[in-house]
């Protein structure tokens, strides 16, 4: 697999992880259940950490990661 395909695959995952992170945080803000809030915050943080790892991998491959959400992710917000 060449570097461009790898960078593109990582970028796709970054978009999906950012959308998921944003979604979990939106739901977390909307709920009053403390157990659910904690769970959602943890899931958002996990997605954030995964995204940071992939961003660093793209940089290692000579790329410049994009971190914005996708159009579909923005529709949910």
C-alpha positions in Angstrom: 0.0 0.0 0.0 1.4 3.4 -0.9 1.7 6.4 1.4 -1.1 8.3 -0.2 -3.6 5.5 0.2 -2.5 5.1 3.9 -2.8 8.9 4.5 -6.2 8.9 2.8 -7.4 6.0 4.9 -6.2 7.6 8.1 -7.8 10.9 7.1 -11.2 9.2 6.6 -10.9 7.7 10.1 -10.0 11.1 11.5 -13.2 12.6 10.0 -15.3 9.7 11.5 -13.6 9.9 14.9 -14.2 13.7 15.0 -17.8 13.3 14.1 -18.2 10.6 16.8 -16.4 12.8 19.4 -18.6 15.8 18.5 -21.8 13.6 18.7 -20.9 12.1 22.1 -20.2 15.6 23.5 -23.5 17.0 22.2 -25.5 14.1 23.7 -23.5 14.5 27.0 -24.5 18.1 27.2 -28.1 17.2 26.6 -28.5 14.6 29.3 -28.9 15.1 33.0 -28.1 11.5 34.0 -24.7 11.6 35.6 -23.8 8.0 34.8 -24.6 8.5 31.1 -22.7 11.9 31.1 -19.6 10.2 32.4 -19.9 7.3 29.9 -20.4 9.7 27.0 -17.5 12.0 28.1 -15.2 8.9 28.3 -16.2 7.8 24.8 -15.6 11.3 23.4 -12.2 11.4 25.0 -11.3 7.9 23.6 -12.2 9.1 20.1 -10.1 12.3 20.7 -7.1 10.2 21.7 -7.5 7.9 18.7 -7.8 10.9 16.4 -4.6 12.4 17.8 -2.6 9.2 17.1 -3.8 9.1 13.5 -3.0 12.7 13.0 0.6 12.1 14.1 0.8 9.1 11.8 -0.3 11.3 8.8 2.4 13.9 9.8 5.0 11.1 10.0 4.0 10.1 6.4 4.6 13.7 5.3 0.9 14.8 5.2 -1.1 17.5 6.8 -4.2 16.1 8.6 -7.6 17.9 8.4 -9.5 17.9 11.6 -12.9 19.4 10.8 -16.1 17.4 10.9 -17.8 16.0 7.8 -20.9 17.4 6.1 -22.9 14.5 7.5 -21.5 15.1 10.9 -22.5 18.7 10.8 -26.0 17.8 9.8 -26.5 16.0 13.2 -25.4 19.2 15.1 
